[in-house]
Amino acid sequence: MNMDNNKSSTQKRILFATLLAFAFFIAYDFLYIQPMQQQRAEQTKLSQNNEQTKSSTQSNVQNEAPQSDQENRTLASLAPMSSEEIIATVKTGRNIIEIDSLGRISQVTLSQTQYISEAGNQLKLFNPNYLKPLEVRFADRNINNEAFNTKVTANVSNLDATQTSQTIVLTQELSETTLTKEITFKPDGSYEINVSSTNGKDFFITPGFRPDIIADMYADHGVLLKNNDNTLTIVEDGDISSINNFIGIKIASAFDRYYATILYNFEKSMSLALMPDSAKNPQIFINAGDNIKLYGYMGPKEYDTLKSLHPELIDAIEYGWFTFIAKPMFYMLHYLHSVIGHWGWTIVLATILIKLVLYPLAHKGMVSMMKLKDLAPKIKDIQEKYKGDSQKASMHMMELYKKHGANPMGGCLPILLQIPIFFAIYRVLVNAIELKGAEFLWVHDLAEMDPYFILPILMGATMYIQQKITPNAIQDEMQRKIFQYLPVIFTFFFLWFPAGLTLYWFVNNVFTVVHQYYLNKSYENAKAKRLAHEKV
């Protein structure tokens, strides 16, 4: 095979493989992974309901006792009794918090209007069958057994913290100790908690299992720990099989795509144990000694909300594989939104800015593709002339490319560069809770699919136009046919994409079409002038 054929086929294979990989990524995520995740979640809930019906004393964690890092304290592992009795209800400016008779957060209902379930109800953060926030486990197994069979008393049954911070005191009288939780709830939905036990009885406390609303393959979900050295440790669901101990922790977060339950302390670092449940999902137990002061938050991972609590809490927002690109991308979007005040137009402007940054490279790649198309007859002549000598063919090909300033790989570079940018935007727009409920023209929620499929159809149409006016050096008939169907394939995939992401891709296509059209006209005019000059 000739060397020029090798270069040409390499270019085609890279472009072809990139687009197909992109298409399969989309298809695999939306048509397989997410339905499978939803199905597994439903099966897990049914399984856990059945297990609770069979035995209320069956352990939900491993029958091992993790040891603390400093004083060899142990955490008794037994299943707490289920408690449906609510002894106190707290209303803040953002949520309604229910506290059960074991002194735990039984449920958090988000009260803001944008947090609505598919059934039209306000979202509830926690699955009642999972580990509950602020549950206490004593190091002494006997005390632990007694604690899970002794009701907690509250000094008030209803608390209104919608305007000012309010405090509730929970007390549990046990034979060997008295456990006291003093919790101050704030209007923004956060809280401060002081927990103590008498007679020096050691215990552990947990932020609970992660919110159980949205978890999929491409958005991390599980536990995030921020260390004193500002590094992050992420343990995803299903990835822990034994107890792991950590020291020097500032933030302990259990999270899904949009929501988290967090305990943190920036004044005194925490030591904690991660224990696997029966499905190898991580559960956080913070070593409290016989007293501890912590700060907490349960709710959506909104950038502004977390930053207002403490700037370091924004690290609880995690974007998966492309975090290193996605975070700067989100900061840009957030800044633009602070200026524009509308998420739809923010996405449009961000797309334009990205196109401007990539313009020089994209322009160079387009010009290179047009030159390659013009050189196609000469390339074919060289192939025929040096059919049996690939080395000479390659040499003459390189001379031809150099003479006309053409780069066989130039057309691929803009596409290859845009792939990580697209995935970063994908991660931001899929993970950013800020888009929840954001409207744009006919779209009621940019975090959801376009209900009328207008954006996906427009995206497919612009992709088709772009394909028609872009010079194509692909000679293989099969590859040509597949490329012709790509607009249809992508349109089908984008039907279920978040409207915000589809809007980004549509605007990107529009500016690419305009750029390509202008370049085609300029190139043809320049070519006509050059030919006219040569005739003279």
C-alpha positions in Angstrom: 0.0 0.0 0.0 1.3 3.5 -0.8 2.4 5.9 1.9 -0.1 8.5 0.7 -2.8 6.0 1.0 -1.6 5.3 4.6 -1.8 9.0 5.5 -5.2 9.5 3.8 -6.6 6.4 5.4 -5.2 7.4 8.8 -6.9 10.7 8.6 -10.2 9.1 7.6 -9.9 6.5 10.4 -9.2 9.1 13.1 -12.2 11.2 12.0 -14.4 8.2 11.5 -13.5 6.6 14.8 -13.9 9.8 16.7 -17.4 10.5 15.5 -18.5 6.9 15.9 -17.0 6.7 19.4 -18.9 9.9 20.2 -22.1 8.4 18.9 -21.7 5.2 20.7 -20.9 7.1 24.0 -24.2 8.9 23.7 -26.2 5.9 22.8 -24.7 3.7 25.5 -25.3 6.4 28.2 -28.9 7.3 27.4 -30.3 4.1 25.8 -28.6 1.5 28.1 -26.8 2.8 31.1 -29.4 5.1 32.5 -32.3 2.7 32.0 -30.2 0.0 33.7 -29.4 2.3 36.6 -33.0 3.1 37.1 -34.0 -0.6 36.9 -31.3 -1.5 39.5 -32.4 1.3 41.8 -35.9 0.0 41.8 -34.8 -3.6 42.4 -32.6 -2.4 45.3 -35.5 -0.6 46.9 -37.8 -3.7 46.5 -35.1 -5.9 47.9 -34.5 -3.8 50.9 -38.2 -3.5 51.6 -38.5 -7.3 51.6 -35.5 -7.6 53.9 -36.9 -5.2 56.4 -40.2 -7.0 56.3 -38.5 -10.4 57.0 -36.2 -9.1 59.9 -35.9 -5.7 61.5 -32.7 -6.7 63.2 -30.8 -7.9 60.2 -27.5 -5.9 59.8 -27.2 -3.4 57.0 -23.4 -3.2 57.4 -20.7 -5.8 57.7 -20.5 -7.6 61.0 -17.0 -6.2 61.6 -16.0 -3.5 64.1 -13.8 -0.8 62.5 -11.2 0.8 64.7 -10.6 4.5 65.0 -7.2 5.9 64.2 -6.0 7.1 67.6 -7.5 5.3 70.6 -8.5 1.9 69.3 -12.2 2.8 69.8 -14.6 0.4 68.0 -17.9 1.0 66.3 -20.6 -1.5 67.1 -22.3 -2.7 64.0 -25.9 -3.8 64.3 -29.0 -2.8 62.5 -30.9 0.0 64.0 -34.6 -0.5 64.6 -36.8 1.2 62.0 -38.6 4.2 63.4 -41.6 5.8 61.6 -42.5 8.0 64.6 -41.7 11.7 63.9 -41.1 13.6 67.1 -40.2 17.0 65.6 -40.6 18.9 62.3 -38.3 21.8 61.3 -39.2 24.2 58.6 -36.4 26.3 57.0 -36.5 28.7 54.1 -35.5 25.9 51.8 -36.7 22.6 53.2 -38.8 20.7 55.7 -36.8 18.4 58.0 -38.4 15.5 60.0 -36.7 14.0 63.1 -37.6 10.5 64.2 -37.8 9.0 67.7 -34.2 7.8 67.5 -32.9 11.3 67.0 -32.2 11.0 63.3 -33.1 13.0 60.2 -35.9 10.8 58.9 -36.6 12.9 55.8 -35.8 16.2 54.1 -38.4 17.6 51.7 -37.1 20.4 49.4 -39.6 23.2 49.4 -38.3 25.4 46.6 -40.6 25.4 43.5 -38.0 24.0 41.0 -37.5 20.8 42.9 -40.5 18.8 41.7 -40.6 15.1 41.1 -42.0 13.6 37.9 -45.2 12.9 39.9 -45.5 16.6 40.6 -44.6 16.4 44.3 -41.8 18.2 46.2 -38.6 16.2 46.1 -37.7 14.1 49.1 -34.0 13.4 49.5 -33.7 10.1 51.3 -34.8 6.5 50.8 -36.3 5.5 54.2 -34.6 2.1 54.0 -31.1 3.6 54.0 -28.8 4.9 56.8 -30.2 8.1 58.2 -28.4 11.4 58.8 -27.3 12.1 62.4 -27.6 8.5 63.5 -25.3 7.7 66.4 -23.5 4.4 66.9 -21.9 3.8 70.3 -18.5 2.1 70.6 -20.0 -0.1 73.4 -22.2 -2.7 71.9 -24.4 -3.0 74.9 -25.1 0.8 75.0 -25.7 0.7 71.3 -28.3 -2.1 71.7 -30.1 0.0 74.4 -29.9 3.2 72.3 -31.7 1.7 69.4 -34.5 0.6 71.7 -34.8 3.9 73.6 -36.8 6.8 72.3 -35.4 10.3 72.1 -37.2 13.3 73.6 -37.3 16.8 72.0 -37.7 20.1 73.7 -40.0 21.3 70.9 -42.1 19.4 68.3 -42.3 22.2 65.7 -39.6 24.7 64.8 -39.9 27.6 62.4 -36.4 28.5 61.1 -37.6 30.2 57.9 -36.5 33.7 59.0 -34.1 33.2 61.9 -31.9 30.4 63.2 -33.7 28.1 65.7 -32.4 25.4 68.1 -33.8 22.1 69.1 -32.4 19.8 71.8 -32.7 16.0 71.6 -32.1 14.0 74.7 -31.7 10.2 75.0 -31.6 8.8 78.6 -29.7 5.5 78.8 -28.6 3.5 81.8 -24.9 4.3 81.5 -25.0 7.6 79.6 -27.1 10.5 78.4 -26.8 11.5 74.8 -27.6 15.1 73.9 -27.9 16.6 70.4 -28.2 20.4 70.2 -29.0 21.3 66.6 -29.3 24.9 65.3 -31.1 25.0 62.0 -30.6 28.1 59.8 -33.0 29.6 57.1 -30.7 28.5 54.3 -31.3 24.9 55.2 -27.9 24.3 56.8 -27.3 23.5 60.5 -24.8 23.4 63.3 -24.8 20.4 65.7 -23.2 19.7 69.1 -23.4 16.1 70.3 -22.2 14.9 73.7 -22.4 11.8 75.9 -21.9 11.7 79.7 -19.5 9.4 81.5 -17.0 9.5 78.6 -18.9 7.1 76.4 -17.5 7.1 72.8 -19.7 7.2 69.8 -19.7 7.7 66.0 -22.1 9.9 64.0 -23.0 9.8 60.3 -24.3 12.2 57.6 -26.3 9.3 56.4 -26.5 7.5 53.0 -26.4 9.7 50.0 -29.7 11.2 48.6 -31.4 8.7 46.4 -32.8 10.8 43.6 -30.5 10.7 40.5 -27.6 8.4 40.1 -26.2 7.3 36.7 -23.1 5.8 35.2 -21.4 9.0 34.0 -22.1 11.1 37.1 -20.1 10.0 40.2 -22.2 9.0 43.2 -21.0 7.8 46.6 -18.8 9.5 49.1 -16.5 12.5 48.7 -13.9 13.4 51.4 -11.8 16.6 51.4 -8.5 16.2 53.2 -6.6 18.8 55.1 -4.1 19.0 52.2 -7.0 19.9 50.0 -6.9 16.7 48.0 -10.2 14.8 47.3 -10.9 11.2 47.9 -13.9 9.8 46.1 -15.3 6.3 46.8 -18.1 5.4 44.4 -21.1 3.2 45.2 -20.2 -0.5 44.8 -16.5 0.1 45.2 -15.8 -0.6 48.9 -15.6 -4.1 50.3 -13.9 -3.5 53.7 -13.7 -0.9 56.3 -11.4 2.0 55.5 -10.2 4.6 58.1 -9.3 8.2 57.3 -7.8 11.1 59.3 -7.4 14.8 58.7 -10.8 15.2 56.9 -12.5 18.6 56.5 -15.6 17.6 54.5 -17.5 14.3 54.4 -20.1 14.3 51.7 -22.5 11.5 50.5 -23.8 12.5 47.1 -25.7 11.6 43.9 -25.7 13.7 40.7 -27.5 16.8 42.1 -27.9 16.4 45.8 -25.7 15.7 48.9 -25.7 15.3 52.7 -22.6 16.8 54.2 -20.9 17.1 57.5 -17.9 19.4 57.8 -15.6 21.2 60.2 -12.8 23.6 59.1 -11.8 24.4 62.7 -11.0 20.9 63.8 -10.5 18.0 61.4 -12.4 14.8 61.5 -11.3 11.1 61.7 -13.8 8.7 60.2 -14.5 5.2 58.9 -16.1 4.2 55.7 -18.1 1.0 56.1 -19.6 -1.0 53.2 -23.3 -1.8 53.2 -24.6 -5.1 51.8 -24.2 -3.7 48.2 -20.6 -2.5 48.8 -21.7 1.2 49.0 -19.8 3.5 51.3 -21.3 4.7 54.6 -19.6 7.5 56.6 -19.1 7.2 60.4 -17.3 10.1 62.0 -15.3 9.4 65.2 -16.8 11.7 67.8 -15.1 10.6 71.0 -17.6 11.6 73.7 -18.4 15.0 72.1 -18.2 16.7 68.8 -19.2 19.9 67.0 -20.0 19.7 63.3 -21.7 21.8 60.6 -24.1 20.2 58.1 -26.0 20.6 54.9 -28.6 18.4 53.2 -29.8 19.5 49.7 -28.9 20.4 46.2 -25.3 21.0 45.3 -25.9 24.6 44.2 -22.6 26.5 43.7 -23.9 29.8 45.3 -25.4 28.0 48.3 -22.3 25.9 49.1 -20.0 28.9 48.6 -22.1 31.0 51.0 -21.7 28.4 53.7 -18.0 28.1 53.1 -15.9 28.7 49.9 -14.3 25.2 50.3 -17.6 23.5 50.1 -17.8 24.1 46.3 -15.4 21.1 46.1 -18.4 18.9 47.0 -19.5 19.5 43.4 -17.7 16.9 41.3 -18.0 16.3 37.5 -16.4 12.9 37.1 -13.7 12.2 34.5 -13.6 15.7 33.0 -13.6 17.7 36.3 -10.3 19.4 35.4 -12.0 20.9 32.3 -15.5 21.0 33.6 -14.9 23.1 36.7 -13.3 26.1 34.8 -16.1 25.7 32.2 -18.7 26.0 35.0 -17.0 29.0 36.5 -17.2 30.7 33.1 -20.9 29.8 32.8 -21.6 31.0 36.3 -19.9 34.3 35.7 -21.8 34.9 32.4 -25.0 34.0 34.1 -24.3 36.5 36.9 -24.1 39.2 34.1 -26.9 38.0 31.8 -29.3 36.5 34.4 -30.7 33.8 32.0 -29.3 30.3 31.6 -30.4 29.8 28.0 -28.7 33.0 26.7 -25.7 32.2 29.0 -25.2 28.9 27.1 -25.6 30.7 23.7 -22.9 33.3 24.7 -20.6 30.7 26.1 -20.8 28.7 22.9 -19.9 31.8 20.9 -16.9 32.5 23.2 -15.7 28.9 22.8 -16.0 29.1 19.0 -14.0 32.4 19.1 -11.2 30.7 21.1 -11.1 27.8 18.8 -11.5 29.9 15.6 -7.8 30.0 14.5 -7.4 26.3 14.7 -10.8 25.5 13.2 -10.1 28.0 10.3 -6.7 26.4 9.6 -8.2 23.0 9.6 -11.0 24.0 7.2 -8.5 25.6 4.8 -6.4 22.5 4.9 -9.4 20.3 4.0 -10.2 22.6 1.1 -6.6 22.4 -0.2 -6.7 18.6 0.1 -9.8 18.5 -2.0 -8.2 20.6 -4.7 -5.1 18.4 -4.6 -7.1 15.2 -4.9 -6.5 14.9 -8.8 -2.7 15.4 -8.3 -2.6 12.9 -5.5 -4.3 10.4 -7.7 -1.8 11.1 -10.5 1.1 10.4 -8.1 -0.6 7.2 -6.9 -0.8 6.0 -10.5 2.7 7.1 -11.5 4.5 5.5 -8.5 2.1 2.6 -8.0 4.9 0.2 -7.2 7.1 2.4 -5.2 5.5 3.6 -2.0 8.7 5.4 -0.8 8.8 7.7 -3.9 5.1 8.2 -3.7 5.4 9.3 -0.1 8.2 11.7 -1.0 6.3 13.4 -3.8 3.2 13.5 -1.7 5.1 15.4 1.1 6.5 17.8 -1.5 3.1 18.4 -2.8 1.6 19.1 0.7 4.5 21.4 1.5 4.3 23.3 -1.7 0.6 24.0 -1.2 0.6 24.4 2.6 -1.8 21.4 3.1 -1.8 19.2 6.2 -3.4 15.7 5.8 -4.2 15.8 9.6 -5.4 19.4 9.7 -9.0 18.6 9.3 -9.1 16.2 12.2 -7.5 18.5 14.8 -10.4 20.9 15.4 -12.7 17.8 15.9 -10.3 16.1 18.2 -9.9 19.3 20.3 -13.7 19.8 20.5 -14.4 16.3 21.9 -13.0 17.0 25.5 -14.6 20.4 25.4 -17.9 18.8 24.5 -17.7 16.2 27.2 -16.8 18.9 29.7 -19.8 20.9 28.7 -21.8 17.7 28.8 -20.7 17.0 32.4 -21.4 20.6 33.5 -24.9 20.8 31.9 -25.8 17.3 33.2 -24.5 17.9 36.7 -25.3 21.6 37.3 -28.4 21.7 39.5 -28.6 25.4 38.6 -30.2 24.5 35.3 -33.1 22.7 37.1 -36.2 24.6 36.2 -34.4 27.2 34.0 -36.6 28.1 31.0 -35.6 29.1 27.5 -38.2 30.1 24.9 -40.4 27.0 24.6 -38.3 24.9 26.8 -39.5 24.7 30.4 -36.5 23.1 31.9 -33.0 23.1 30.4 -32.0 20.2 32.6 -34.6 18.0 30.8 -35.2 17.0 27.2 -36.9 19.4 24.8 -40.6 18.4 25.1 -41.3 19.3 21.5 -38.0 18.0 20.0 -37.4 21.3 18.2 -33.8 21.8 19.4 -32.7 18.2 18.4 -34.3 18.6 14.9 -32.6 22.0 14.4 -29.3 20.5 15.6 -29.7 17.7 13.1 -30.6 20.1 10.3 -27.6 22.3 10.9 -25.4 19.2 11.1 -26.7 18.1 7.7 -26.1 21.5 6.2 -22.6 21.5 7.7 -21.9 18.1 6.2 -23.1 19.2 2.7 -20.9 22.3 2.5 -17.8 20.9 4.1 -15.2 19.5 1.7 -15.0 15.7 1.9 -11.9 13.8 1.1 -13.3 10.4 2.0 -13.2 8.1 -1.0 -14.5 4.9 0.6 -18.2 4.4 -0.3 -19.2 2.7 2.9 -17.7 5.4 5.0 -19.4 8.0 2.9 -22.8 6.4 3.4 -22.3 6.2 7.2 -21.3 9.9 7.3 -24.4 10.8 5.4 -26.6 9.2 8.1 -24.7 10.8 11.0 -27.1 13.8 11.2 -30.0 11.4 11.5 -28.3 9.2 14.1 -27.2 12.2 16.2 -30.7 13.8 16.0 -32.1 10.5 17.4 -29.6 10.5 20.2 -30.2 14.2 21.1 -33.9 13.7 21.4 -33.4 12.6 25.1 -30.5 14.9 25.8 -30.9 17.8 28.3 -32.1 20.8 26.3 -29.2 22.9 27.6 -26.7 20.6 26.0 -28.7 20.3 22.7 -28.8 24.1 22.6 -25.0 24.3 22.9 -24.5 21.9 20.1 -27.1 23.6 17.8 -25.5 27.1 18.3 -22.1 25.5 17.7 -23.3 24.0 14.4 -24.9 27.3 13.3 -21.6 29.2 13.7 -19.6 26.4 12.1 -22.0 26.5 9.1 -21.6 30.3 8.8 -17.8 30.0 9.1 -17.7 27.2 6.5 -20.0 29.1 4.0 -17.9 32.3 4.3 -14.7 30.3 3.9 -16.0 28.5 0.8 -16.9 31.8 -0.8 -13.6 33.4 0.0 -11.6 30.4 -1.1 -13.4 30.1 -4.4 -13.0 33.9 -5.1 -9.3 33.7 -4.3 -8.9 30.6 -6.5 -10.7 32.3 -9.4 -8.5 35.4 -9.1 -5.4 33.2 -8.9 -6.4 31.3 -12.1 -7.2 34.5 -13.9 -3.8 35.9 -12.9 -2.1 32.7 -14.2 -3.8 33.0 -17.6 -2.5 36.5 -17.9 
